[in-house]
C-alpha cells in the first residue's frame, strides 16, 4: 500500500486522491481475495461522520481567514519597516527584526507562505543593498517564516490535534514555549554571527536610520499594538479558558477584518481573495482528511496497524528507539512531501502504535516522562507527541529539494540570488531546528508545564 501510494504521489497525482485511490484499489483486492468482508468497509462512513462532527476542524477556516486577511492588510510590510528601523543601528539588526517579525506574524497569522513572501519582498532587498551575505539573508528569512508552523495559532496544530486526538487548547499551550524558544535560538544565532563575522550582517548606514527617536517610538507603538492586541485576544482567550479555539478563531477573523479596515485595506477585492483562499485551503485539508481515513481504514483491515505496533514495540531501545525511528521517518519524508500530507499519512498510523505501547509497557513512559504522563489516558504524552511532530514537520519547509519555504522565497528573490545561496543559507537553521527538537525530546516539561489537566479543555 505504501509503495503504491508513493508511486501515485511521485507521478504528480494529487495526494488526497492518491490516498483515496490506493484505498479503493486495495479494498477491491481485499474483497476479491476474501481478506475481509464488505460490511467491514462501512467503518469508513462512521469514521467520516465522527470526524466531520469534530468542532476542532471548524477552527481551520477561521484561522486561515484571519491570516490571509492580515496579510492583505499589509501587516508584514508595516512591521518590517518599523522594527527594521528600531534594530537597524546594530550589526545584524535587520536580521533580528526579521526573526521578531516572523514570530509576530506566526502568532498573528499562522500562514507560512505569506510570511516568507512578505519578508522576502520587503527585507531581502534592504539586506542585500547594505551588504548582507546572500546565504545569511535568505536563510534568516526562510527560517523565520516557518515559525508560523509551531507558534499558535497554527493551522498545522489544528490538524495535529484532530489526528493525535487531544484538546487543541492543550496543543496550543504545549507548542507556545517551544515556538518562542526556537525564535530565541534564531535570534541568538544572528547575534553571534553578526558579532564575530562583521562582513556578514552590517548595521544600516547612518543616513538610512530614523533620526527622530520620538517619531520612531510612536511608529513602534501604533504598528505593534494592533497585532499584539489581536494575539492577546485570540491566544489569551484560549489559554485562560474564556473561549474555545474555534470561538477564538472566529473572534480573530473578525479582528483581522477590523485591522484591515483600520489600515484602509478592506475592500471588495481583498475580501473576495481572502474568502477564496480560505475556501481552497480548507477544501484541501478536508479532502486530505477523507483520503487519509479511507487509506488508514483499509490499512487496518489488512492488519497493517498490528504490523506497525509490532515493529515499533520490538525495536532496540524500546520507547526511545521507537521515538527515534518515528522522528527519522517524518524527517526523511519531509524532503519529498508536504507537511499536511505527512500529518495525514504517518500520524494516524503512529498514534495507535504508541497507545498500544503505553498499554503494554507503561513503566517505560513513566521512567522517561514521569508518573503524570499516564494521567487521563496519557494526555500529556500525546500533547508532547503532537508538539514534537510539529517541530519535526517544521523542518520540512526548509529541507531541499521540496522545501516549500525555499520555493516561496525563490519566487520573490532578485536575479542575483541563486537557489544555491538559499540552500546553503538554510543549513544552519535546519541544525538549529533539529537542536530545538532534541531539547523538546530531552525536556518534555518545555511542552507540559503550562497544561493544567484539572482545568479541562
Secondary structure, 3 states (H helix, E strand, C coil): CHHHHHHHHHCCCCHHHHHHHHHHHHHHHHHHCCCCCHHHHHHHHHHHHHHHCCHHHHHHHHHHHHHHHHHHCCHHHHHHHHHHHHHCCCCCHHHHHHHHHHHHHHHHCCCHHHHHHHHHHHCHHHHHHCCCCHHHHHHHHHHHHHHHHCCCCCHHHHHHHHHHCCCHHHHHHHHHHHHHHHHHHHHHHHHHHHHHCCCCCCCCCHHHCCCCHHHHHHHHHHHHHHHHHHHHHHHHHHHCCCCCHHHHHHHHHHHHHHHHHHCCCCCHHHHHHHHHHHHHHHHHHHHHHHHHHHHHHHHHHCCHHHHHHHHHHCCCCCHHHHHHHHHHHHHHHCCCCCHHHHHHHCHHHHHHHHHHHHHHCHHHHHHHHCHHHHHHHCHHHHHHHHHHHHHHHHHHHCCCCCCHHHHHHHCCCCCCCCHHHHHHHHHHHHHHHHHHHHHHHHCCHHHHCCCCHHHCC
